[in-house]
């Protein structure tokens, strides 16, 4: 019998408030809309992804499982990493700790959401530095971006020059449509949310 392994993407950033949960859930909705079978693992004790899923209950297009410890995360990944899912997305807590390490170790790709402010870039650099000596592929996606800002060009230049990580072509702009999606099921195919669908397609092509 053929067994097809899921693609595991861990969404990691040492800085809090960078949109890890939004990135995780929006990718889940986008991938689901493209026909992929998605599982979200909530490895953050704040349970933001789990609370989002609970708020809409049976209408969710994918399951969300709380895995707040190393043991539950590893067990759930091992149990789920078969032909039941095409993608497993892991939402992680801020900081550098054992569960973040476990999430990165089991991942096929670490995805780092980042803003473009000097503070955002500093924390993203710290996140990248924490992966020195590891082999897991890393990509950075710029989120909550005002494309008119000169900071965008500076951030792109800095990240493009970084040898450890790839920079996603897709940029997630700052839009009220994204700010309003929390605890709802967004219509991911509408124009204001198009970039999330573009990001999902870009990630699928990467695999």
C-alpha positions in Angstrom: 0.0 0.0 0.0 1.3 3.4 -0.9 1.5 5.9 2.0 1.9 9.6 1.1 3.4 11.8 3.7 2.0 15.2 4.5 4.0 18.3 4.0 4.7 19.8 7.5 5.0 23.6 7.7 5.9 25.2 11.1 5.1 28.8 11.5 7.8 30.3 13.8 8.8 33.7 15.0 10.6 34.6 18.3 8.7 37.9 18.4 5.0 37.8 19.6 2.3 39.7 17.7 3.7 39.1 14.2 0.7 37.3 12.9 1.8 33.6 13.3 -1.8 32.4 14.1 -3.3 34.5 11.4 -0.7 33.2 8.9 -1.4 29.6 10.0 -5.1 29.8 9.8 -5.3 31.8 6.6 -3.0 29.3 4.9 -5.2 26.6 6.2 -8.3 28.2 4.6 -6.4 28.9 1.4 -5.0 25.4 1.0 -8.4 23.9 1.8 -10.0 26.1 -0.9 -7.4 24.6 -3.3 -8.6 21.1 -2.5 -5.8 20.2 0.0 -6.5 18.2 3.2 -5.2 20.3 6.0 -4.6 19.8 9.7 -3.6 22.6 12.0 -1.7 21.8 15.2 -1.9 24.5 17.9 1.4 24.3 19.8 0.9 27.6 21.6 -0.5 27.5 25.2 -2.5 30.7 24.4 -4.6 28.5 22.1 -5.4 31.3 19.7 -5.8 28.9 16.7 -7.9 26.5 18.8 -10.1 29.3 20.0 -10.5 30.5 16.4 -11.6 27.0 15.3 -14.0 26.6 18.3 -15.7 29.9 17.5 -16.9 28.6 14.1 -17.2 24.9 15.2 -18.6 22.5 12.6 -18.2 24.9 9.6 -14.4 24.7 9.8 -12.9 23.2 6.6 -10.1 21.6 8.5 -9.5 20.2 12.1 -7.4 22.1 14.7 -5.8 20.1 17.5 -4.2 21.6 20.6 -0.7 20.2 21.1 0.8 22.4 23.9 3.6 20.1 24.9 6.5 18.4 23.1 5.0 15.0 23.7 1.6 15.8 22.4 3.0 17.6 19.4 5.4 14.7 18.4 2.7 12.1 19.0 0.1 13.9 17.0 2.5 14.6 14.1 3.6 10.9 14.0 0.0 9.8 14.1 -1.2 12.3 11.4 1.7 12.2 9.0 0.2 9.8 6.6 -2.2 9.8 3.7 -5.0 11.5 5.8 -3.6 15.0 5.1 -1.7 16.9 2.4 -0.5 19.7 4.8 0.1 19.9 8.5 0.5 23.5 9.7 2.0 24.0 13.2 1.3 27.3 15.0 4.0 27.9 17.6 4.4 30.2 20.6 6.8 33.2 20.5 10.3 32.8 21.9 12.8 30.0 21.6 11.8 26.9 23.6 11.7 23.2 23.4 8.3 23.0 21.7 9.5 25.5 19.0 12.6 23.3 18.5 10.4 20.2 18.2 8.1 22.0 15.7 11.1 23.0 13.6 12.7 19.5 13.8 9.7 17.8 12.4 9.0 20.4 9.7 9.6 20.1 6.0 9.6 23.9 6.0 9.9 26.7 8.6 7.8 29.7 7.6 8.7 33.0 9.4 6.1 35.8 9.1 7.7 39.2 9.5 6.8 42.9 9.3 9.3 45.3 7.8 9.9 47.7 10.6 13.5 47.8 12.1 12.2 46.0 15.2 10.5 43.4 13.1 13.7 42.8 11.1 15.8 42.6 14.3 13.5 39.8 15.7 13.4 38.1 12.3 17.2 38.1 12.2 17.2 36.6 15.8 14.8 33.9 14.6 17.0 33.1 11.6 20.1 33.0 13.8 18.4 30.4 16.0 18.4 28.0 13.1 22.1 28.2 12.4 23.5 24.7 12.1 20.1 23.2 11.2 19.1 21.8 7.8 15.4 22.5 7.7 14.5 24.8 4.8 13.4 28.3 5.9 11.3 30.9 4.2 10.3 34.4 5.3 7.0 35.9 4.3 6.4 39.6 4.7 3.1 40.4 6.3 1.0 43.5 7.3 3.0 45.5 4.8 2.2 48.9 3.4 3.7 48.5 -0.1 4.3 52.3 -0.4 6.8 52.3 2.5 10.5 52.5 1.7 11.0 50.1 4.6 9.7 47.3 2.3 12.5 47.7 -0.2 15.1 47.8 2.6 13.6 44.6 4.2 13.5 42.8 0.9 17.1 43.7 0.2 18.2 42.5 3.6 16.4 39.2 3.4 17.3 38.5 -0.2 20.9 38.7 0.8 20.4 36.2 3.6 21.9 32.9 2.7 19.9 30.8 5.2 16.4 31.6 4.1 14.3 32.2 1.0 12.0 35.2 0.7 8.5 34.5 -0.5 7.5 36.3 -3.6 4.1 36.9 -2.1 3.7 39.9 0.2 0.7 40.1 2.5 -0.4 43.8 2.6 -2.0 45.4 5.6 -5.7 45.4 4.9 -8.8 45.7 7.0 -10.1 42.5 5.4 -7.3 40.5 7.0 -7.8 42.2 10.4 -11.5 41.3 10.4 -11.1 37.6 9.7 -10.3 36.4 13.2 -12.8 33.9 14.6 -14.6 33.6 11.2 -14.3 31.6 8.1 -13.1 34.1 5.5 -14.0 34.0 1.8 -10.5 33.4 0.8 -11.2 33.8 -2.9 -12.2 37.4 -2.7 -9.8 40.1 -4.0 -9.0 41.6 -0.6 -7.6 38.2 0.6 -6.1 37.2 -2.8 -2.5 37.3 -1.5 -3.2 34.5 1.0 -4.3 32.3 -1.9 -1.2 33.4 -3.8 1.0 32.4 -0.8 -0.7 29.0 -0.6 0.0 28.4 -4.3 3.6 29.5 -3.9 4.1 27.1 -1.1 2.5 24.2 -3.0 4.8 24.9 -5.9 7.8 24.8 -3.5 7.0 21.2 -2.7 
